[in-house]
Each structure stands twice: as structure tokens, then as C-alpha cells.
């Protein structure tokens, strides 16, 4: 229900933005420091993409540490599993979820700001990214941080190489790989262990 509500709201807001600001594609100018090219193993590589990769790795490590190695992360994970039990311990679950939502919104904004220089910003981009994010989480395994990272890398490489080698079949190949992964592992690549009592 939350996913459907979020997706529906994003479609409504996207249409309101089109109505209010138009449907032009915008490409922000990159800062001077990020416009160069660096040679990696003898191949030219844009500095901007290296910065995006470095920020992504740092954020992934920071989120893993926050969610898996801190009391706050343990409380958030416990709230997702059974909010009522966590509230009986005297923990304010509303505050936890509010902080988690603010963190997620901030990371979404940072991702959009960093990716705008590579993808450009256009109406409908939000729907594409939201759908891909949902698929990455489902394929990785609900509640599994490692699974989400592995699924993101797999789908990212599949999308990139299919667009480079077979651009006319890129969407078909990407969705085919997603479907095959879901058929092979319906609970996700790295499903969280559950105990049954």
C-alpha cells in the first residue's frame, strides 16, 4: 500500500510540475573541477563519473554501518518487523520513522542532484527511477541491505551493457534479466533470515 501510494503521489506531482513549469529537458552545468578526464588503465574516464562512484561507495558504507551496526539501525529494523513490540520498550517509533523518512528524502535529493549532470532532468525521470529502485529492492530481497547493493550492481551493469551492445533491445534485456532473477530467487538474491516459532 505504501509503495502504491508513493508511486501515485509521484505521478500526480510530476504532472503538476509539467503543468506549472513546462516539460523541458534541463542539463545543469558541471563545476569546473568535474569536467576533466582521467585515464584509468589507459582508458579515458570522466572525472564526474568517478566522483559519482566515490560518493556512492562512501554512502553505501555509511548506510550499512548506520543500519547494521548502530542501536538506531537495530531499532529501525525492529520497527519494520514488529512496531508494537518496539513501542512496549518505550521507544518512540514515530520519531524513528520520521528520522528515517527525512534521511531517505535527503539521500533521494542528493542522488538526484548528483545524477542530473549525467542523466539530465526531464519530466518522467522520477517515474523511471522510482520503478527501478522498487525492482532493485524486491530483487535484492526485502529488508536486506547487502541484497539491495548486489541487485543494484547487477541491474546497473545489465542496463549499461545492454544499452551499449544492443540498444534496440536494452529495455527488453534488462526486464528479462529482472524477471529471470525473480523466477530463480522469488524471495530475493539475499533474503533476510526469518525464524518461525
Buried (B, 14 or more C-beta within 10 A) or exposed (E): EEEEEEBEEBBEEBEEEEEEEEEEEEEEEBEEEBEEEEEEEEEEEBBBBBBBEEEBEEBBEEBBEBBEEEEEBEBBBBBBEEBEEBEEEEBEBEEBBEEBEEEEEEEBEEBBEBBBBEBEBBBEBBEEBBEBBEBBBBBBBEBBBBBBBBBBEBBEEBBEEBBEEEEEEBEEBBEEBBEEBBEEBEBBBBBBEEEEE
